[in-house]
């Protein structure tokens, strides 16, 4: 990654602090989401407490993915994704759900995959993954989290699945490496997507995006707060 930054003439002052990190304790005052050690450590420290706190709610647990087509970006424009805007939108939606069904607890994160369509066009597809604990019925939860605006063909804006392995589901929300998802047509005529490793150009843009973020800037929390790096219940 650092070699790619250098070859792409990314200012060395933006990433030089990562050269001295070897995963044995951060030597820097501030870390970066681009750090393969620092971001992993910051997020994985939250998995066990999040697992325990979500389990203790006694509420139904579901794994949710929300894809808002308004946040699609062309290749080269990933840096303009409004992370704060996505988080604020989710907070408003959670508040609306709580008004009808009581408390909502959620832990997750925001990422972006690189989508390649059947006609060869491509774009970044930012989306959020989170585990939600709520008494809200699944279809009402889907409706409450549905993005506004016209639907995009061959996409599902909100996907909700039951949670079978909670710790794994929480950890999945903080995946580090970007996915390149290539669309193809199945024999029955429906569209599906095949995951591939990101190309060097795609990985470079994704890592530059992370370089300007803190390790937990893309974190999604509802009903919890971080205190000195620990996750606690928000009363």
Backbone as CSV, one residue per row, in Angstrom:
resi,resn,N_x,N_y,N_z,CA_x,CA_y,CA_z,C_x,C_y,C_z
1,UNK,0.817,-1.195,0.000,0.000,0.000,0.000,0.864,1.264,0.000
2,UNK,1.894,1.289,0.830,2.759,2.472,0.898,3.523,2.659,-0.408
3,UNK,3.930,1.564,-1.027,4.606,1.660,-2.327,3.655,2.233,-3.373
4,UNK,2.383,1.832,-3.305,1.395,2.353,-4.254,1.182,3.847,-4.036
5,UNK,1.152,4.277,-2.778,1.034,5.708,-2.487,2.208,6.471,-3.102
6,UNK,3.401,5.937,-2.923,4.592,6.608,-3.430,4.567,6.695,-4.953
7,UNK,4.223,5.580,-5.615,4.196,5.557,-7.076,3.119,6.482,-7.639
8,UNK,2.028,6.670,-6.870,0.946,7.546,-7.326,1.190,9.000,-6.930
9,UNK,2.349,9.269,-6.345,2.731,10.613,-5.928,1.775,11.213,-4.884
10,UNK,1.241,10.339,-4.018,0.493,10.841,-2.859,1.515,11.489,-1.933
11,UNK,1.285,12.720,-1.467,2.274,13.396,-0.625,2.739,12.511,0.531
12,UNK,4.052,12.353,0.641,4.593,11.456,1.662,4.206,11.900,3.061
13,UNK,4.000,13.186,3.255,3.627,13.683,4.579,2.300,13.099,5.052
14,UNK,1.458,12.620,4.109,0.153,12.073,4.474,0.240,10.633,4.969
15,UNK,1.308,9.911,4.600,1.374,8.504,4.965,2.688,8.072,5.607
16,UNK,3.620,8.983,5.781,4.926,8.607,6.338,4.805,8.002,7.736
17,UNK,3.792,8.450,8.511,3.642,7.920,9.867,3.324,6.426,9.875
18,UNK,2.804,5.915,8.757,2.470,4.495,8.696,3.705,3.623,8.476
19,UNK,4.807,4.219,8.040,6.027,3.440,7.790,6.596,2.847,9.067
20,UNK,6.350,3.507,10.189,6.967,3.065,11.441,6.064,2.129,12.228
21,UNK,4.889,1.780,11.688,3.957,0.921,12.404,4.152,-0.526,11.973
22,UNK,4.363,-1.416,12.956,4.561,-2.834,12.669,3.605,-3.712,13.461
23,UNK,2.537,-3.105,13.981,1.542,-3.885,14.706,1.912,-4.228,16.128
24,UNK,2.975,-3.623,16.664,3.408,-3.922,18.028,3.083,-2.777,18.985
25,UNK,1.983,-2.108,18.772,1.654,-0.929,19.565,1.889,0.298,18.711
26,UNK,0.883,1.162,18.634,0.981,2.301,17.728,1.984,3.334,18.219
27,UNK,2.963,3.689,17.368,3.959,4.683,17.764,3.513,6.113,17.488
28,UNK,2.301,6.282,16.923,1.842,7.607,16.521,0.768,8.141,17.472
29,UNK,0.713,9.459,17.588,-0.305,10.076,18.437,-1.697,9.904,17.836
30,UNK,-1.781,9.977,16.531,-3.052,9.761,15.858,-2.878,8.674,14.814
31,UNK,-3.885,7.808,14.698,-3.814,6.716,13.741,-4.659,7.061,12.519
32,UNK,-4.671,6.167,11.562,-5.410,6.367,10.322,-6.166,5.091,9.981
33,UNK,-7.348,5.244,9.373,-8.103,4.072,8.956,-7.373,3.282,7.883
34,UNK,-6.391,3.887,7.231,-5.618,3.178,6.217,-4.614,2.209,6.835
35,UNK,-4.346,2.350,8.116,-3.374,1.475,8.789,-3.981,0.085,8.968
36,UNK,-3.321,-0.908,8.410,-3.842,-2.272,8.495,-3.818,-2.797,9.922
37,UNK,-2.935,-2.268,10.754,-2.874,-2.715,12.148,-3.830,-1.904,13.021
38,UNK,-3.738,-0.580,12.933,-4.491,0.291,13.832,-5.986,0.179,13.684
39,UNK,-6.488,0.149,12.433,-7.937,0.057,12.258,-8.447,-1.298,12.726
40,UNK,-7.720,-2.360,12.403,-8.138,-3.693,12.852,-8.225,-3.738,14.368
41,UNK,-7.201,-3.208,15.043,-7.183,-3.254,16.501,-8.335,-2.458,17.094
42,UNK,-8.591,-1.260,16.547,-9.646,-0.401,17.088,-11.018,-1.049,16.940
43,UNK,-11.269,-1.673,15.795,-12.578,-2.265,15.558,-12.754,-3.602,16.267
44,UNK,-11.715,-4.419,16.263,-11.839,-5.729,16.899,-11.978,-5.624,18.414
45,UNK,-11.474,-4.528,18.997,-11.669,-4.323,20.430,-13.145,-4.134,20.776
46,UNK,-13.950,-3.757,19.789,-15.368,-3.508,20.040,-16.229,-4.758,19.842
47,UNK,-15.683,-5.805,19.226,-16.502,-6.962,18.876,-17.046,-7.668,20.112
48,UNK,-16.178,-7.957,21.078,-16.654,-8.699,22.259,-17.667,-7.893,23.072
49,UNK,-17.362,-6.618,23.420,-18.379,-5.866,24.173,-19.670,-5.664,23.386
50,UNK,-19.569,-5.462,22.066,-20.784,-5.313,21.259,-21.581,-6.609,21.255
51,UNK,-20.879,-7.737,21.156,-21.536,-9.036,21.212,-22.315,-9.194,22.510
52,UNK,-21.676,-8.845,23.626,-22.313,-9.004,24.936,-23.482,-8.032,25.112
53,UNK,-23.277,-6.782,24.704,-24.323,-5.769,24.895,-25.553,-6.061,24.037
54,UNK,-25.337,-6.468,22.787,-26.468,-6.790,21.925,-27.206,-8.034,22.422
55,UNK,-26.457,-9.029,22.896,-27.078,-10.240,23.430,-27.915,-9.920,24.661
56,UNK,-27.398,-9.025,25.506,-28.084,-8.688,26.758,-29.406,-7.961,26.536
57,UNK,-29.632,-7.411,25.348,-30.894,-6.718,25.105,-32.082,-7.678,25.139
58,UNK,-31.835,-8.940,24.789,-32.919,-9.898,24.706,-33.848,-9.657,23.532
59,UNK,-33.482,-8.744,22.646,-34.312,-8.390,21.497,-33.932,-9.213,20.274
60,UNK,-34.805,-9.206,19.291,-34.526,-9.883,18.025,-33.324,-9.235,17.348
61,UNK,-32.381,-10.051,16.877,-31.168,-9.552,16.226,-31.224,-9.852,14.732
62,UNK,-30.960,-8.825,13.918,-30.934,-8.993,12.470,-29.743,-8.249,11.880
63,UNK,-29.232,-8.814,10.795,-28.117,-8.202,10.081,-28.692,-7.432,8.898
64,UNK,-28.386,-6.135,8.830,-29.001,-5.262,7.835,-27.933,-4.641,6.941
65,UNK,-28.211,-4.593,5.658,-27.390,-3.868,4.688,-28.274,-2.838,4.009
66,UNK,-27.828,-1.581,4.000,-28.576,-0.504,3.349,-27.707,0.092,2.244
67,UNK,-28.235,0.084,1.025,-27.533,0.659,-0.128,-28.376,1.824,-0.637
68,UNK,-27.870,3.029,-0.461,-28.592,4.226,-0.895,-28.005,4.685,-2.229
69,UNK,-28.767,4.591,-3.322,-28.211,4.945,-4.638,-27.785,6.398,-4.758
70,UNK,-28.248,7.249,-3.862,-27.838,8.661,-3.903,-26.349,8.821,-3.631
71,UNK,-25.747,7.834,-3.009,-24.330,7.942,-2.645,-23.397,7.261,-3.641
72,UNK,-23.929,6.786,-4.753,-23.059,6.233,-5.785,-22.037,7.271,-6.228
73,UNK,-20.830,6.827,-6.520,-19.786,7.724,-6.977,-19.022,7.101,-8.131
74,UNK,-18.611,7.936,-9.063,-17.785,7.473,-10.172,-16.389,7.134,-9.669
75,UNK,-15.683,6.309,-10.410,-14.303,6.021,-10.054,-13.518,7.324,-10.063
76,UNK,-12.753,7.557,-9.016,-12.012,8.800,-8.848,-12.704,9.794,-7.939
77,UNK,-13.966,9.500,-7.543,-14.741,10.447,-6.739,-15.168,9.852,-5.394
78,UNK,-14.518,8.776,-4.957,-14.899,8.133,-3.703,-14.766,9.072,-2.512
79,UNK,-13.793,9.979,-2.554,-13.539,10.873,-1.415,-14.722,11.776,-1.092
80,UNK,-15.664,11.917,-2.031,-16.799,12.805,-1.796,-17.968,12.115,-1.086
81,UNK,-17.830,10.839,-0.766,-18.910,10.134,-0.061,-19.145,10.790,1.301
82,UNK,-20.383,11.194,1.617,-20.665,11.906,2.871,-20.863,10.952,4.044
83,UNK,-19.776,10.539,4.662,-19.867,9.593,5.772,-20.748,10.138,6.884
84,UNK,-20.537,11.398,7.266,-21.367,12.004,8.311,-22.835,12.034,7.895
85,UNK,-23.092,12.310,6.632,-24.464,12.358,6.144,-25.148,10.998,6.230
86,UNK,-24.420,9.935,5.901,-24.978,8.587,5.999,-25.309,8.259,7.446
87,UNK,-24.400,8.599,8.358,-24.634,8.321,9.772,-25.812,9.134,10.311
88,UNK,-25.918,10.397,9.918,-27.025,11.221,10.371,-28.362,10.692,9.852
89,UNK,-28.389,10.259,8.595,-29.615,9.702,8.024,-30.056,8.466,8.803
90,UNK,-29.114,7.593,9.142,-29.453,6.410,9.916,-29.962,6.775,11.298
91,UNK,-29.355,7.779,11.928,-29.830,8.189,13.254,-31.277,8.661,13.197
92,UNK,-31.618,9.424,12.161,-33.000,9.886,12.012,-33.950,8.713,11.823
93,UNK,-33.544,7.748,11.007,-34.404,6.596,10.765,-34.554,5.736,12.016
94,UNK,-33.468,5.549,12.745,-33.557,4.792,13.999,-34.515,5.483,14.978
95,UNK,-34.440,6.795,15.039,-35.311,7.552,15.938,-36.774,7.366,15.560
96,UNK,-37.074,7.351,14.265,-38.447,7.144,13.811,-38.936,5.741,14.175
97,UNK,-38.078,4.745,14.021,-38.445,3.370,14.376,-38.688,3.255,15.872
98,UNK,-37.849,3.923,16.662,-38.011,3.892,18.117,-39.337,4.505,18.559
99,UNK,-39.793,5.508,17.836,-41.059,6.149,18.187,-42.218,5.162,18.127
100,UNK,-42.118,4.147,17.260,-43.202,3.181,17.098,-42.960,1.860,17.814
101,UNK,-41.689,1.470,17.975,-41.409,0.125,18.470,-40.446,0.077,19.664
102,UNK,-40.119,1.208,20.245,-39.215,1.190,21.392,-37.761,1.212,20.988
103,UNK,-36.899,1.011,21.939,-35.463,1.223,21.757,-34.874,0.398,20.614
104,UNK,-33.895,0.987,19.978,-33.114,0.335,18.930,-31.655,0.351,19.363
105,UNK,-31.009,-0.785,19.276,-29.567,-0.879,19.521,-28.927,-1.378,18.233
106,UNK,-27.832,-0.745,17.823,-27.198,-1.149,16.567,-25.699,-0.904,16.615
107,UNK,-24.957,-1.800,15.971,-23.506,-1.682,15.837,-23.141,-2.099,14.412
108,UNK,-22.342,-1.279,13.730,-21.957,-1.634,12.376,-20.971,-0.658,11.782
109,UNK,-20.941,-0.582,10.467,-19.970,0.289,9.812,-20.358,0.592,8.376
110,UNK,-19.617,1.496,7.770,-19.836,1.934,6.394,-18.642,1.494,5.546
111,UNK,-18.920,0.982,4.374,-17.844,0.615,3.452,-18.271,0.957,2.035
112,UNK,-17.415,0.661,1.085,-17.753,0.908,-0.318,-17.185,-0.221,-1.161
113,UNK,-18.004,-0.778,-2.035,-17.544,-1.791,-2.975,-17.502,-1.174,-4.372
114,UNK,-16.684,-1.742,-5.223,-16.574,-1.239,-6.587,-17.419,-2.125,-7.485
115,UNK,-18.473,-1.547,-8.056,-19.459,-2.296,-8.821,-19.184,-2.179,-10.326
116,UNK,-19.039,-3.318,-10.990,-18.842,-3.353,-12.438,-20.098,-3.965,-13.061
117,UNK,-20.765,-3.216,-13.931,-22.018,-3.659,-14.520,-21.773,-4.514,-15.768
118,UNK,-22.822,-5.174,-16.239,-22.699,-6.059,-17.397,-22.288,-5.311,-18.661
119,UNK,-22.640,-4.032,-18.755,-22.275,-3.264,-19.943,-20.877,-2.659,-19.858
120,UNK,-20.149,-2.980,-18.767,-18.780,-2.507,-18.609,-18.646,-1.218,-17.816
121,UNK,-19.755,-0.526,-17.544,-19.683,0.685,-16.725,-19.405,0.299,-15.272
122,UNK,-18.906,1.241,-14.515,-18.541,0.934,-13.131,-18.758,2.148,-12.235
123,UNK,-18.847,1.893,-10.944,-19.022,2.968,-9.964,-18.729,2.423,-8.567
124,UNK,-18.513,3.338,-7.648,-18.401,2.978,-6.241,-19.801,2.900,-5.646
125,UNK,-20.033,1.862,-4.834,-21.327,1.699,-4.176,-21.183,1.701,-2.662
126,UNK,-21.163,2.872,-2.034,-21.093,2.923,-0.562,-22.347,2.291,0.051
127,UNK,-22.186,1.614,1.167,-23.316,1.001,1.855,-22.966,0.786,3.317
128,UNK,-23.973,0.552,4.098,-23.772,0.323,5.529,-24.219,-1.092,5.885
129,UNK,-23.464,-1.713,6.783,-23.819,-2.999,7.377,-23.956,-2.777,8.877
130,UNK,-24.962,-3.355,9.493,-25.042,-3.282,10.950,-25.942,-4.385,11.491
131,UNK,-25.650,-4.764,12.735,-26.527,-5.659,13.480,-27.453,-4.785,14.302
132,UNK,-28.745,-5.030,14.201,-29.724,-4.223,14.917,-30.525,-5.105,15.865
133,UNK,-30.735,-4.598,17.080,-31.572,-5.263,18.078,-32.807,-4.400,18.278
134,UNK,-33.981,-4.956,17.983,-35.209,-4.169,18.066,-36.418,-5.098,18.052
135,UNK,-37.509,-4.624,18.624,-38.770,-5.356,18.563,-39.515,-5.054,17.259
136,UNK,-38.987,-4.182,16.449,-39.625,-3.811,15.194,-39.716,-5.031,14.269
137,UNK,-40.896,-5.343,13.721,-41.009,-6.454,12.766,-40.121,-6.220,11.540
138,UNK,-39.717,-7.297,10.909,-38.763,-7.202,9.805,-39.255,-6.297,8.680
139,UNK,-40.498,-6.450,8.261,-40.985,-5.641,7.145,-41.111,-4.170,7.527
140,UNK,-41.460,-3.891,8.773,-41.508,-2.497,9.229,-40.096,-1.927,9.332
141,UNK,-39.135,-2.767,9.714,-37.738,-2.338,9.765,-37.236,-2.025,8.361
142,UNK,-37.594,-2.863,7.408,-37.198,-2.638,6.021,-37.775,-1.310,5.509
143,UNK,-39.053,-1.090,5.797,-39.699,0.148,5.354,-39.071,1.368,6.023
144,UNK,-38.732,1.234,7.298,-38.153,2.361,8.024,-36.764,2.735,7.557
145,UNK,-36.051,1.768,6.979,-34.678,2.007,6.525,-34.568,2.144,5.012
146,UNK,-35.702,2.179,4.327,-35.689,2.256,2.867,-35.238,3.643,2.410
147,UNK,-34.215,3.723,1.539,-33.770,5.023,1.020,-34.873,5.696,0.203
148,UNK,-34.831,7.010,0.170,-35.807,7.761,-0.618,-35.339,7.824,-2.073
149,UNK,-36.267,8.184,-2.952,-35.907,8.337,-4.361,-36.207,7.086,-5.155
150,UNK,-36.003,7.151,-6.470,-36.308,6.026,-7.365,-35.395,4.831,-7.114
151,UNK,-35.941,3.645,-7.339,-35.160,2.419,-7.202,-34.244,2.240,-8.406
152,UNK,-33.121,1.585,-8.184,-32.188,1.264,-9.261,-32.398,-0.186,-9.661
153,UNK,-32.487,-0.428,-10.961,-32.745,-1.779,-11.465,-31.675,-2.760,-10.999
154,UNK,-32.126,-3.957,-10.655,-31.250,-5.063,-10.234,-30.520,-4.794,-8.926
155,UNK,-31.083,-3.950,-8.064,-30.493,-3.716,-6.743,-31.552,-3.882,-5.673
156,UNK,-31.126,-4.276,-4.492,-32.007,-4.349,-3.325,-31.510,-3.326,-2.322
157,UNK,-32.242,-2.252,-2.099,-31.763,-1.177,-1.220,-31.566,-1.613,0.227
158,UNK,-32.441,-2.506,0.712,-32.352,-2.961,2.103,-32.415,-4.485,2.129
159,UNK,-31.382,-5.102,2.671,-31.339,-6.552,2.820,-31.267,-6.867,4.313
160,UNK,-32.171,-7.704,4.783,-32.228,-8.054,6.202,-32.142,-9.568,6.336
161,UNK,-31.222,-10.026,7.170,-31.030,-11.460,7.382,-30.991,-11.753,8.881
162,UNK,-31.387,-12.955,9.287,-31.257,-13.325,10.699,-29.784,-13.468,11.070
163,UNK,-29.480,-13.261,12.333,-28.101,-13.377,12.821,-27.909,-14.757,13.440
164,UNK,-26.939,-15.510,12.934,-26.647,-16.839,13.465,-25.355,-16.839,14.293
165,UNK,-24.360,-16.101,13.841,-23.086,-15.998,14.574,-22.843,-14.511,14.826
166,UNK,-23.247,-14.036,15.992,-23.251,-12.593,16.256,-21.869,-11.972,16.153
167,UNK,-20.876,-12.563,16.786,-19.525,-11.977,16.755,-19.003,-11.873,15.324
168,UNK,-19.259,-12.904,14.513,-18.825,-12.865,13.120,-19.545,-11.770,12.346
169,UNK,-20.844,-11.599,12.623,-21.618,-10.563,11.938,-21.092,-9.174,12.281
170,UNK,-20.751,-8.946,13.542,-20.218,-7.648,13.960,-18.871,-7.395,13.298
171,UNK,-18.009,-8.406,13.298,-16.683,-8.265,12.693,-16.791,-8.005,11.191
172,UNK,-17.772,-8.620,10.534,-17.954,-8.443,9.095,-18.241,-6.985,8.747
173,UNK,-18.874,-6.267,9.673,-19.226,-4.854,9.435,-18.003,-3.966,9.302
174,UNK,-16.848,-4.459,9.699,-15.639,-3.645,9.635,-14.596,-4.198,8.700
175,UNK,-15.036,-4.807,7.595,-14.069,-5.376,6.643,-13.101,-4.296,6.162
176,UNK,-11.848,-4.674,5.993,-10.816,-3.706,5.621,-10.622,-3.583,4.116
177,UNK,-10.681,-4.705,3.404,-10.307,-4.692,1.988,-11.529,-4.442,1.107
178,UNK,-11.433,-3.599,0.098,-12.583,-3.339,-0.769,-12.864,-4.534,-1.683
179,UNK,-14.126,-4.722,-1.986,-14.512,-5.789,-2.919,-14.818,-5.193,-4.283
180,UNK,-14.441,-5.916,-5.321,-14.862,-5.562,-6.678,-15.934,-6.582,-7.065
181,UNK,-17.136,-6.092,-7.336,-18.269,-6.977,-7.612,-18.688,-6.821,-9.066
182,UNK,-18.507,-7.906,-9.810,-18.743,-7.874,-11.257,-20.080,-8.544,-11.564
183,UNK,-20.970,-7.815,-12.232,-22.302,-8.320,-12.546,-22.246,-9.326,-13.690
184,UNK,-23.096,-10.340,-13.598,-23.243,-11.299,-14.689,-24.674,-11.835,-14.688
185,UNK,-25.078,-12.377,-15.806,-26.435,-12.895,-15.964,-26.411,-14.408,-15.785
186,UNK,-27.235,-14.904,-14.855,-27.323,-16.336,-14.629,-28.169,-16.994,-15.726
187,UNK,-28.148,-18.326,-15.794,-28.875,-19.058,-16.826,-30.371,-18.767,-16.798
188,UNK,-30.900,-18.535,-15.598,-32.336,-18.283,-15.496,-32.696,-16.839,-15.819
189,UNK,-31.685,-16.037,-16.176,-31.935,-14.669,-16.602,-31.820,-13.614,-15.544
190,UNK,-31.584,-14.001,-14.308,-31.441,-13.027,-13.232,-29.988,-12.569,-13.116
191,UNK,-29.813,-11.368,-12.592,-28.458,-10.831,-12.435,-27.880,-11.200,-11.083
192,UNK,-26.635,-11.547,-11.071,-25.916,-11.808,-9.834,-24.570,-11.103,-9.923
193,UNK,-23.813,-11.149,-8.840,-22.498,-10.489,-8.848,-21.436,-11.431,-8.299
194,UNK,-20.293,-11.411,-8.957,-19.158,-12.228,-8.551,-18.110,-11.333,-7.894
195,UNK,-17.701,-11.717,-6.706,-16.688,-10.932,-5.998,-15.295,-11.287,-6.502
196,UNK,-14.512,-10.247,-6.773,-13.128,-10.427,-7.200,-12.228,-9.514,-6.391
197,UNK,-10.958,-9.822,-6.403,-10.003,-8.936,-5.736,-9.959,-7.600,-6.463
198,UNK,-9.802,-6.537,-5.688,-9.768,-5.204,-6.282,-8.528,-5.026,-7.143
199,UNK,-8.678,-4.324,-8.255,-7.537,-3.998,-9.107,-6.637,-3.014,-8.367
200,UNK,-5.378,-2.869,-8.783,-4.490,-1.909,-8.114,-5.055,-0.490,-8.104
201,UNK,-5.721,-0.071,-9.184,-6.268,1.289,-9.253,-7.407,1.463,-8.250
202,UNK,-8.265,0.451,-8.146,-9.392,0.504,-7.205,-8.879,0.479,-5.770
203,UNK,-7.916,-0.404,-5.480,-7.364,-0.488,-4.128,-6.681,0.815,-3.729
204,UNK,-5.985,1.445,-4.674,-5.305,2.703,-4.378,-6.313,3.776,-3.979
205,UNK,-7.398,3.892,-4.751,-8.383,4.932,-4.416,-9.039,4.650,-3.062
206,UNK,-9.329,3.382,-2.794,-9.948,3.026,-1.514,-9.009,3.344,-0.357
207,UNK,-7.740,3.009,-0.493,-6.783,3.268,0.574,-6.545,4.763,0.772
208,UNK,-6.576,5.543,-0.301,-6.469,6.993,-0.166,-7.686,7.552,0.569
209,UNK,-8.847,6.960,0.315,-10.068,7.351,1.027,-9.905,7.106,2.525
210,UNK,-9.390,5.935,2.884,-9.196,5.602,4.292,-8.114,6.468,4.932
211,UNK,-7.148,6.886,4.138,-6.027,7.659,4.666,-6.498,8.953,5.328
212,UNK,-7.596,9.513,4.855,-8.113,10.751,5.422,-9.094,10.552,6.553
213,UNK,-9.223,9.304,7.053,-10.178,9.004,8.117,-9.482,8.454,9.352
214,UNK,-10.156,8.607,10.498,-9.713,7.937,11.709,-10.201,6.496,11.695
215,UNK,-9.619,5.629,12.531,-9.953,4.199,12.502,-11.422,3.879,12.735
216,UNK,-12.150,4.733,13.444,-13.561,4.420,13.721,-14.504,5.488,13.162
217,UNK,-14.046,6.262,12.190,-14.909,7.304,11.619,-16.122,6.722,10.910
218,UNK,-16.020,5.498,10.388,-17.131,4.890,9.655,-18.003,4.003,10.532
219,UNK,-17.770,4.072,11.837,-18.516,3.242,12.781,-19.965,3.714,12.899
220,UNK,-20.890,2.759,13.003,-22.304,3.046,13.235,-22.670,2.537,14.624
221,UNK,-23.184,3.422,15.454,-23.626,3.045,16.803,-24.997,3.638,17.072
222,UNK,-25.872,2.858,17.668,-27.153,3.360,18.158,-27.399,2.749,19.526
223,UNK,-27.554,3.613,20.524,-27.802,3.148,21.873,-26.552,2.854,22.671
224,UNK,-25.380,3.059,22.054,-24.102,2.819,22.719,-23.172,4.005,22.502
225,UNK,-22.150,4.090,23.320,-21.137,5.117,23.152,-19.778,4.532,23.505
226,UNK,-18.746,5.166,22.974,-17.382,4.748,23.285,-16.802,5.666,24.342
227,UNK,-16.279,5.071,25.398,-15.641,5.820,26.472,-14.244,5.248,26.656
228,UNK,-13.223,6.055,26.343,-11.821,5.614,26.432,-11.607,4.309,25.648
229,UNK,-12.191,4.267,24.450,-11.998,3.113,23.600,-12.887,1.927,23.920
230,UNK,-13.736,2.059,24.949,-14.606,0.947,25.334,-16.047,1.273,24.953
231,UNK,-16.803,0.229,24.696,-18.193,0.385,24.303,-19.079,0.211,25.530
232,UNK,-19.943,1.201,25.793,-20.836,1.135,26.937,-22.251,1.512,26.514
233,UNK,-23.209,1.130,27.344,-24.611,1.411,27.066,-24.882,2.905,27.244
234,UNK,-25.594,3.483,26.288,-25.996,4.880,26.374,-27.363,4.928,27.025
235,UNK,-27.436,5.452,28.216,-28.695,5.467,28.968,-29.656,6.496,28.397
